[in-house]
């Protein structure tokens, strides 16, 4: 079990404006996450009745988060092109420069603790 001092949880909501690209993201990322990333402790995607998605990802530490984005880079491109992030909560501290490196917008409703 990761230390509460090192674990990183991302909870974010988004809309999908390109379903084909979003499906491509799922097909590229989910198999890798399930088969090759034991340091990912949770990876859950929910959709509400209005079509808004909420995703929860829990990583053992910052290295795990960075490694996930390295291994799934192609799928992350599809995700970025297919979605609009509505909100993002980061519990724990992502590696320095992580938001900027992955072009994750810092919005008024985006928080980190």
FENHU-V325684 format. One record per residue. N is the residue number from 1. NEAR is the number of other C-alpha atoms within 12 Angstrom. Layout:
# FENHU-V325684
N:NEAR, N:NEAR
This chain:
# FENHU-V325684
1:14, 2:19, 3:12, 4:15, 5:17, 6:22, 7:29, 8:33, 9:34, 10:35, 11:29, 12:34, 13:27, 14:27, 15:26, 16:26, 17:20, 18:17, 19:17, 20:16, 21:22, 22:28, 23:21, 24:23, 25:28, 26:26, 27:20, 28:24, 29:28, 30:26, 31:17, 32:24, 33:31, 34:20, 35:14, 36:16, 37:27, 38:21, 39:27, 40:33, 41:24, 42:24, 43:28, 44:22, 45:20, 46:19, 47:17, 48:13, 49:8, 50:11, 51:16, 52:21, 53:26, 54:28, 55:26, 56:25, 57:32, 58:34, 59:38, 60:31, 61:30, 62:30, 63:22, 64:29, 65:37, 66:26, 67:23, 68:33, 69:28, 70:21, 71:21, 72:28, 73:20, 74:22, 75:27, 76:28, 77:23, 78:26, 79:33, 80:25, 81:23, 82:23, 83:29, 84:24, 85:29, 86:24, 87:26, 88:29, 89:31, 90:30, 91:26, 92:27, 93:26, 94:31, 95:23, 96:14, 97:13, 98:21, 99:24, 100:12, 101:15, 102:23, 103:16, 104:24, 105:21, 106:19, 107:17, 108:12, 109:15, 110:21, 111:22, 112:21, 113:15
